[in-house]
Amino acid sequence: MSQTDRSNGLDGFQAANIAAEAGRLCSVVYRSRAVSALSDFDLYRLVQVAQARNATESITGLMLYDDGRFYQWLEGPVESVARIMRLIRSDRRHTDIEILSDKPTAVRQFGDWKMRLATRGVRSIHSGHNVVVPSSLELEDIRAHPEHAPAVLAGFSSIVGTPPVLEPLSNGPLKGPAGALLKDIIVTAVLPEMVARRAAVERTTPWPIDQRARALADLLVGADNSAALELLHTLQDSEGAIRHLYETLLEPTARRLGDLWGADLCSELDVSLGLGHLQRAIRVLNEEVLQPTIPKGVYLPAVLIVPEPGEVHMLSSVLDSDALQNAGWDPLMEFPDSDEALQDLMADSWFDALDLSLSPSFRREAWLPRVTKTIALARHASRNPALVVVVGGRIFAEDSHAGAQVGADAFTPTALATGKVIEKGIAARTRK
Ligand SMILES: Cc1cc2nc3c(=O)[nH]c(=O)nc-3n(C[C@H](O)[C@H](O)[C@H](O)COP(=O)(O)O)c2cc1C
């Protein structure tokens, strides 16, 4: 491309590239405190205005808002950044501006993100605007160590490529809040995370999320199996894709459903419906998995998988069962409706391990004494005096002490770890 071509009809971003070549780019990262809490709409408006202005100034970056704090990464031509920073400094919606990093840069970290918003929770108003959803770990990290903010914000840029403009989502066969909710989650929260992880792992071309996001959302909330299978074939294009789905899609989606409920953004019924749809998605996924052949003579532990009696959310059990089956094990999954029914199961057959789970969505802290009792009764009724008890579900994944508190031998932080955790538990018992 000749110099003349470049000077004709440049848009802001092409101009910015030229500035980069000339080495006049800089990046500024700051944090500040909101004067009063921003509603979803306030935040949406703020970002919209910022994006429009930034486009004219060739500014790119990311703004994170959480718990009354702003963290913003701005990058672009030095004079433009200075101009926008002046506006930002005099904005009365925030105060206590602290510069965390201010330096010249040769390349943009955020490609052509005019100013992407990162915020927790799934805010329906932002749906379709490609909100980046930070993890609680990332949020805790920058709250405790603001100096880490530049690195954490830069990490979000691994969601590479042009932010896709999402078309309005089509209505899947499931209408109503559960359908809308799941679509919202998949599009705004889960898929960007999947893409980020894949990008981090593979560092290849960006995954085109818009098409697949819509298709996957439809899979989860709809009943169109042919579309679902087509999508799953694409997802399975790399070895271990199913594993990615467990870790990056199903369990986080379940937790997010619980967060939405916690934030009063959906009903308990929505959560249950959403979990049901995830379960259906797993069925489809597993039809595609080739069961490994276990050589004859290899001893596989006998495992009973049950949700805590009274637990209506079965997804943790289903995921654990599928993870074990995919590893060639043959677990038995049951749904005892009382401690007595579980005791009968324990007394009827020999089990090396009991896998007991609580909701993947709700924390259920108040249930811990109840789980303690269930485990004690199950051990008492078990034919195997060295029964290994592993627990799963949101509370155990988030609080590493909860497992010991209820008298379990171990907890499964994710369904994928179930086999390993059980094997370790059995090995530890055998050594005793
Ligand atoms: C935390 C925070 C971040 C902001 N980021 C930007 C930004 O990146 N770009 C921008 O133009 N305005 C940003 N603004 C808004 C500006 O302060 C200002 O309101 C906006 O540029 C409109 O200015 P105008 O009323 O002079 O057109 C931000 C405001 C706040 C509170």
The ligand as an ORCA input file, in Angstrom:
! r2SCAN-3c Opt
* xyz 0 1
  C     -14.798      6.062     34.550
  C     -15.030      6.860     33.313
  C     -14.410      6.506     32.128
  C     -14.602      7.243     30.980
  N     -13.971      6.865     29.832
  C     -14.129      7.603     28.727
  C     -13.454      7.278     27.535
  O     -12.755      6.290     27.422
  N     -13.634      8.083     26.470
  C     -14.440      9.185     26.498
  O     -14.542      9.867     25.522
  N     -15.104      9.482     27.608
  C     -14.965      8.750     28.730
  N     -15.642      9.085     29.851
  C     -16.627     10.150     29.792
  C     -15.999     11.504     29.784
  O     -15.652     11.807     31.088
  C     -16.976     12.493     29.188
  O     -18.153     12.447     29.929
  C     -17.284     12.164     27.740
  O     -16.120     12.113     27.002
  C     -18.274     13.157     27.123
  O     -17.706     14.377     27.126
  P     -18.496     15.613     26.482
  O     -19.713     15.769     27.351
  O     -17.539     16.739     26.599
  O     -18.817     15.201     25.083
  C     -15.456      8.359     31.017
  C     -16.082      8.714     32.207
  C     -15.888      7.975     33.346
  C     -16.584      8.351     34.617
*
